[in-house]
Amino acid sequence: MRTHALGRGGVPVTALGLGTAALGNLYTPVRDDEAYDAVDAAWDAGIRYFDTAPHYGLGLAERRLGEYLRGRPTTSYTLSTKVGRLLEPHDGRGDDRKNGFAVPASHRRVWDFGAAGVRRSIEDSLGRLGLDRIDVVYLHDPDDHAEQAFREAYPELERLRGEGLVDAIGAGMNQARMLTRFVRDTDVDVVLCAGRYSLLDQRALPDLLPEAAAHGVPVVIGGVYNSGLLADPRQGATFDYALAAPSVVERALKFRKLAERHGISLRAAALAFPFGHPAVTGVLVGPRSVAEVLDAAEQFATPVPPEFWAEARARNLLAADVPTPEPEESA
C-alpha cells in the first residue's frame, strides 16, 4: 500500500488508515477479540496508520489499540491520537450511550484546550496506549474553544513536538473553516477533515484544500462514507451523524446506480474520490469487524474507471470544477 510523509519529520502514513471509534464501542458493543481481530486484519491488508482518541469509548479504543500494537516495533506503524477532552473518573451509573458509545460511564469528558490540559491528555493517552511517545497528535474538535486552542493548546503541541514527545501535530475537525485557519496561521504538519470532502459534501474544496496545497500541509480525510449513507444508501440511513434527508438519499442512490453501471461499488468510488485533490494524502475508515476491514481494503484497491467520473459530471452529480482521481490514483 502506498505511503505519504507528514510534516518536517516525514512521518509515514499509508493512504488507507484505520479509525478506531467503532472499536471504542461506537453505537454498539464490540468484544475484545473482535476488536483485535479487526486490527489484525487491517495489518494483514497493509494498513500501517491507526487513528484513535480518548473520546472513543472513554479510552477503550486507545487501550485496545495499544494492546494490539504492543507486540509490534514502534517504527513499523504510525499512530495518531487527540487532545481536547480529558477523562475524569465518574461515579455515575449507567452507560455512555448519550455520547454514542456503548461503554460504562466510568469517566466523564471535560473539555480542556489549556496548555496543562494538553500535556496531561497526552500523558494519559501514553498510559492507555502503553507507549513513551506518539507519532501524530491532533487538536480534537476545538469548534467552541477556538481562542484557547490557538492561544494555549497549539503552542503546547509545538513545545511537545520540539521535545520529541510528538513527531507531528495538527487539528482534526468536522468542519473546514477553522482547519483552514490552522493551515494559514500555524505550523501544523497535517489536518484531519472528517465528512467535508466526499462524493456528497465538498465544503473543504473552496478554501481548505487549496490552502493546504499552497502551504504543503497534507490533509487526511475521514468520514468518506458520510457516517453510513455512502456505504449503504437507503431511506433511514445516516448522513453527517443524523437521519439523511430524502433528497440526499436520492443523490446517493443515483451514485450507487452509476457505480454499478461501471462495474464497481459505491464504496470504491467513495474511497477513491478524495485522492482527486493533490492535498489529500490519505483516508480513514472505521470498520468494526474483520469483514468490514477486508471489504474496505478490497474497495480501496478497486480501480475506478475514468468514465465513472465523466458520467458523474455529465449527470450533474459532481460539479465541473470538482477534481477527480487519475486512474492510477484510484488503484
Secondary structure as UniProt FT lines:
FT   STRAND          3..6
FT   TURN            7..10
FT   STRAND          11..14
FT   STRAND          16..19
FT   HELIX           22..24
FT   HELIX           32..44
FT   TURN            45..46
FT   STRAND          49..51
FT   TURN            54..59
FT   HELIX           60..69
FT   TURN            70..71
FT   HELIX           74..76
FT   STRAND          78..83
FT   STRAND          85..89
FT   HELIX           97..99
FT   STRAND          107..111
FT   HELIX           115..129
FT   STRAND          134..140
FT   HELIX           143..145
FT   HELIX           146..148
FT   HELIX           149..153
FT   HELIX           154..163
FT   STRAND          166..173
FT   HELIX           177..185
FT   STRAND          190..194
FT   TURN            203..207
FT   HELIX           208..215
FT   STRAND          219..222
FT   TURN            224..225
FT   HELIX           226..228
FT   TURN            229..231
FT   TURN            235..236
FT   STRAND          238..239
FT   TURN            240..241
FT   STRAND          242..243
FT   HELIX           246..261
FT   TURN            262..263
FT   HELIX           266..272
FT   HELIX           273..276
FT   TURN            278..279
FT   STRAND          280..285
FT   HELIX           290..300
FT   HELIX           306..314
FT   TURN            315..316
FT   TURN            320..321
FT   HELIX           327..329
//
